[in-house]
Amino acid sequence: MSRKAKGGAGAGPGKGARKVGAAPPREAVTIALLLVVPAELLLLDGNLSVPQLVARVAGALALTWLAASVIGGTVRSARRSLARARAEAAAEEARARREARKAAKAAAAEAEQPGTGQSGAEQSGAGQPGGGPLGGPFGAEVSGAAYGLQGE
């Protein structure tokens, strides 16, 4: 079965024929062969035997396959971490927007309440002559002398 057929059979869009945990075989084999080129030259000169060359090829292949697996795992981990950080940042941003909208709605609802043409300070009479927190309905000031208390 060709590589295209493997990728297309039963795989969804964007899915390749590679397994998730597998090292990239083409790259690992290419690097292993490049690592063995000096040993091949020694074999041609007669300074290295065939079993030693086979052992070096197997060692180079194992080494590059392991390195490719470690690098691939590190890249996948970094991608997951970045995706998680981006998702958390997006969630925090959405939370902040919701809170801002909620605060804006509350301010708009407070401003649109019927019969509240004045702010709370204006309604209490604070800042007006005769008014204040102890002022009566007409802004008259009530003191202790009105109740017969001395010294006021």
C-alpha positions, 0 to 999 in steps of 0.5 A, a space after each residue: 500500500 502506498 503512502 498516499 493510500 495509507 494517509 487517505 484510508 480511514 484518516 480524517 482531514 489533516 491526518 497523516 499515516 504516522 502514529 502519534 508516538 513514532 519518530 520520523 523514520 525518513 529523517 532518522 534513517 537519513 541521519 543514521 546513514 550520514 553518521 555511518 559514511 566515515 565507517 563505510 570509507 574505512 570498510 572500503 580501505 580494508 580497515 574495518 570489517 563488515 560485522 563492525 560496520 553493521 554494528 555501527 549502522 545499528 548503533 547510529 540508527 538506534 541513536 538517531 531514532 532515540 534522539 528524534 523521539 526525544 525531540 518530537 516528544 519535547 516539541 509536542 509537550 511545548 505545543 501542548 503547554 503553549 496551547 494551554 497557556 493560550 486557552 487560559 489567556 483567552 478564557 481570562 480575556 473573555 472573563 474580563 470582557 463579561 465582567 466589563 459588560 456586566 458592570 456597564 449594564 449595571 451602570 446603565 440600569 442604575 442610570 435609567 431607574 425611574 425617579 432618580 433624576 438626582 444623584 444620592 448626594 443631591 437627594 440627601 440634601 448634603 451641601 445645601 443650606 440647612 441640609 445634611 445627614 440630620 436634615 429633615 424633609 425640608 432641609 431644616 437642621 435639628 439640634 439637641 436644643 430642640 429637644 431640651 438638651 443643654 450646651 447645644 
